[in-house]
């Protein structure tokens, strides 16, 4: 007798997360798409994508549970996106500049 496994799927609403959920569901697993709401990300696109593939999205707001966010971004590692000016623009536009810590990029 096959055990019914249950899993959370980190769900952004992008094609990769949509396909992962559908594939695991097709294999017979109980899949629960989850989205972590923060000051940086709203679930609008993820909610639409989950509905599109027939799943209810579990949205967990962790805004009040964190003091700051760390990122593994490294200045210059990806020359098209991980440039100092681009990373600073993202921080500034998010309105939470002082909450982003990039330990691999020193003081950035």
C-alpha positions as CSV (number, residue, x, y, z in Angstrom):
1,X,0.0,0.0,0.0
2,X,1.5,3.3,-1.1
3,X,1.8,6.0,1.6
4,X,0.2,9.3,0.8
5,X,3.0,11.8,1.2
6,X,2.3,15.5,1.8
7,X,4.7,18.2,0.8
8,X,4.9,22.0,0.7
9,X,5.9,23.5,-2.6
10,X,7.7,26.9,-2.4
11,X,5.5,28.7,-5.0
12,X,6.5,31.9,-6.7
13,X,3.9,31.6,-9.5
14,X,6.7,31.2,-12.1
15,X,6.7,28.4,-14.7
16,X,9.2,26.3,-12.6
17,X,7.1,26.3,-9.5
18,X,3.9,25.6,-11.5
19,X,5.4,22.7,-13.3
20,X,6.9,21.3,-10.1
21,X,3.5,21.3,-8.4
22,X,1.8,19.7,-11.3
23,X,4.4,17.0,-11.7
24,X,4.4,16.0,-8.0
25,X,0.6,16.0,-8.1
26,X,0.6,13.8,-11.1
27,X,2.9,11.4,-9.3
28,X,0.3,11.1,-6.5
29,X,1.7,13.4,-3.8
30,X,-0.5,15.8,-1.9
31,X,1.1,19.1,-2.8
32,X,0.4,22.3,-0.9
33,X,1.7,25.4,-2.7
34,X,3.0,28.0,-0.2
35,X,4.1,31.6,-0.6
36,X,5.8,33.6,2.1
37,X,4.6,37.3,2.0
38,X,7.3,39.8,3.0
39,X,7.7,43.5,2.5
40,X,9.5,42.6,-0.7
41,X,7.0,40.2,-2.3
42,X,3.2,40.2,-2.7
43,X,1.4,37.0,-3.7
44,X,-0.6,38.6,-6.6
45,X,1.0,36.6,-9.4
46,X,1.4,33.5,-7.4
47,X,-2.3,33.5,-6.5
48,X,-3.2,33.8,-10.2
49,X,-0.9,31.1,-11.2
50,X,-2.1,28.7,-8.5
51,X,-5.7,29.2,-9.5
52,X,-4.7,28.7,-13.2
53,X,-3.4,25.2,-12.4
54,X,-6.2,24.3,-10.0
55,X,-4.5,24.7,-6.6
56,X,-5.3,26.8,-3.6
57,X,-2.2,28.8,-2.5
58,X,-1.3,29.0,1.1
59,X,0.0,32.5,1.8
60,X,2.0,32.9,5.0
61,X,2.8,36.5,6.0
62,X,6.2,36.5,7.8
63,X,6.6,40.3,7.8
64,X,6.3,40.6,11.6
65,X,8.5,37.6,12.2
66,X,11.7,38.9,10.8
67,X,14.1,41.7,11.5
68,X,15.9,41.7,8.2
69,X,16.4,39.6,5.1
70,X,19.7,38.1,3.9
71,X,20.5,37.4,0.2
72,X,23.2,35.3,-1.4
73,X,23.7,37.9,-4.1
74,X,27.3,38.6,-5.0
75,X,28.2,41.8,-6.8
76,X,29.5,41.0,-10.3
77,X,28.6,37.3,-10.1
78,X,25.9,37.8,-12.7
79,X,27.0,40.8,-14.7
80,X,23.6,41.6,-16.1
81,X,21.7,41.7,-12.8
82,X,24.0,41.6,-9.8
83,X,25.7,44.9,-10.4
84,X,26.1,47.3,-7.5
85,X,23.8,49.9,-9.0
86,X,21.1,47.3,-9.8
87,X,21.2,45.9,-6.3
88,X,21.1,49.3,-4.7
89,X,18.1,50.3,-6.9
90,X,16.2,47.2,-5.9
91,X,16.8,48.0,-2.2
92,X,15.8,51.6,-2.7
93,X,12.6,50.8,-4.6
94,X,11.5,48.2,-2.1
95,X,11.3,50.9,0.6
96,X,13.0,48.6,3.0
97,X,16.7,49.3,2.1
98,X,18.0,48.9,5.6
99,X,16.4,45.5,6.0
100,X,18.5,43.8,3.2
101,X,21.8,42.2,4.2
102,X,24.1,40.7,1.6
103,X,26.9,39.0,3.6
104,X,28.7,37.9,0.4
105,X,28.9,41.4,-0.9
106,X,30.5,43.0,2.1
107,X,28.9,46.4,3.0
108,X,26.5,46.6,0.0
